[in-house]
Amino acid sequence: MYEYLNGKLAYKAPTHVILDVGGIGYHVHISLHTYAQIKDSEQCKLYISFQVREDAHTLFGFAEEGERRLFEHLISVSGIGPNTGRMILSSITPEEIQAAIIQGNVPLIQRIKGIGPKTAQRMVLELQDKLKKQGPDALIATYKQQSIPEEALSALVMLGFVRAQAEKVLANILRGAPGLTVEALIKEALKKL
C-alpha cells in the first residue's frame, strides 16, 4: 500500500520516528540499523512496510529498500512477527543476517534476543533458498536504472528462476540477437528455461 514516505523528521528515537509528510505526522517504527543511517538527518525517505493486525495498523520504515525486503522475508517465517523482525534487524546488520541465513549459521542467528534454536533453524530452512536465488545483490536498491539484460534478469528471478541459469540463457540469446527489447528478451528466455 505504501512504497515510501519522504518528509521532515519531527521526532527521532532509536525505535521510532515521527515523519512529517505534507503536514501529516506518521509514527514509523524503525530498526537501529535505520536509526544509525538517519540520526543526523533533518529530512529523510523511509521505505515502508505496512502491517495490519486485528488491533493495530503499524508502519515500519527502513532507510534502504533492501532492508525492507529482508524484513518482509523475515516476517514471512512462521513465528516471527514484525516486532521480532525489527529486533533481528536491530541486532546485526542486514548483510550479516542474509549471510548467516544463506550459510546456515544457526548459532549466530540464535544469539539475537528472542530467537531460539527452533526459530533460527526455521529461518534458515524457509529463507535459505529464497535468498540464494536472489543472489548477493538482494540488499542493494532495485530502483536504479537497469540495462535491458539486467531488467530481464531481475524479472526472471522474480518469476522464480535460478539467477545463474537465467544469466546463461540471457547471454546465449543476446549473442544471437543483441538488439532485443526487455519484453522480447524475457519471452525468448521463457521459451528456453
N, C-alpha and C positions, 0 to 999 in steps of 0.2 A: 504494500500500500504506500509506504513512504520509501523513497530511494535515499534521500539525504536531506538534512536541514543545514542551511548556511545562514549564520547570523552573528550577533554580538553576544559575547559571554557575559551575562548579567551576574552570574554566580558560578564559582568553581570550587569543587571539593574533590578529594581523591576517589569518591564513589559516585558522584553525580554532578551535573551542571544544570544551570538554567540558561537556555539558549533563547535569546530574544530574536525572533524572526518576524519582521514586519509588525512589531508591536505586540506580538503574542509570545508569552514565555512558555517554553516547553521544558518540562522536567525530564532530563535524559540520564539514565544510568550509564556509567562508563566503567571501563576496566582501568587498573593502574597503568597499564601499558599506554592506553589512550591519554590518560591524565598527564603522563610524562611528556607526551608529544604536544599537548595543548596548553600546559600550565603557564607559559609566558605569553600566550596569545590574547588579544582583545576580541578578535573575530575568528571564527573557525567554521569548518564544514565537517559535519559528522554523518557518516553513513549509518542508516537507521535499520534496526531490526525491531519490528512492531510485534509485541507478544500479547495475545489476548487470552485471558483466563476468565472463569466464571465471575470472579470478584475483582478483576483489575485489567486495565489496558495499560501496558507499560512500554516505554520506548527505551531501547538500548542503543547507545551510539558508539561509533568506532572511528578513529582518525583515519584508518586505512580500509579500503574496500575488502582487501584480503583478510583482514582480521574479522570483519563482519561475516565473511563467507565461512571462515573456520568456526566462528561462534555458532553459526546455523548448522554446521556439520555436528558440532559437539552436542547441541541440544536435541539433535535427531536421535541420539543414543538413548535407549530406554534407561530411565533412572537419572538422567541429567537434565535438570531444568535450567531456565535462564539464569537464575542466581548462581547456580553451581558452574554453569558455563562461564559466567563473568569471573568467578573465583579462579577458575583454571587459567583464564587469560590474564588475571592479575598476578598469578603466582610465578609463571615463567613466560618468556616471550612466545608469540605465535610460531615463530620459526622453530624454537625448541620443542614446542608441543607437536608440531607437524612431524619433525624428525623423530621424536620419541614414538609416535604412533606408527609411522612407516617402518621404523626399525624394530618395533615390538618391544620397546624399552619399558616394560611394566613397572619395574622398581622406581624409575624416575617419575612416572605418572602417579604412582601411589604416594609419593612424598607431598603431593598437593593436598591441602586441607580439604577434608570432606570426600576424598576419593579413596575407597577401599580396594582391596585386591580384585574383587569380582567386577566392580565398575571399571577399573583400569583394564582388565582383560576384555571386557565387553567393548570398551572404546577401541582397543586395538583390533578386535575381531570385526567390528562393524565399520570402522573407518579406514583401516589399512589399505584395502583395495581401492576405495574411492580416492584417497589422497595420492596413491601411487599412480592412478590413471590420470589425475590432473597434472602430474609432473611437478618438478621443483619450483616452477614459476607460479604455483597456485595462489601464493600470498601476494603476488605483485598485482597492482591495479590493472584491471582489464579495460578501463576507459581511456586508452591511448589509441592513437591512430595506428591501425594494423595494416600490414601489406595484405594483398589478396591471398597468398598462401597461408599466412598466419591466421587470417579471419576464417578461412576454410577449415584449417586445423582446429581452431577453437570450437567451431560449430560441430565438427565430427566428434571431438572429445566430449562436448556437452550432450551429444546424442548417445554416448556410452561406448564409443570405440576406443581401443587402447591407443594412446598417443604415438608410441613407436611404430605401430602397424599403420596408422593413418598417415604419419610422416612419410613412410616408404611409398605408399600408394600415391600420395600427392606429388612426391618427387618424380615418380615414373610418369604420371600424367603430364606434369609440367615440361618434362623433357620432350615429349611428343607434340604438345600444344601449349606453348608458353603464354599465349595471349588470352586465355580463358577468363571470363568474369568469375566472381565468387560463386554465384549460383550454378554456373555450368561446371565449375571445378568440383563443387560438392556433389552434384548429380553424377558426374563421372566416377568420383570416389565411391559413392554409394553402390554403384554397379559392381565395383571391384572388391569391396570389403565384405 
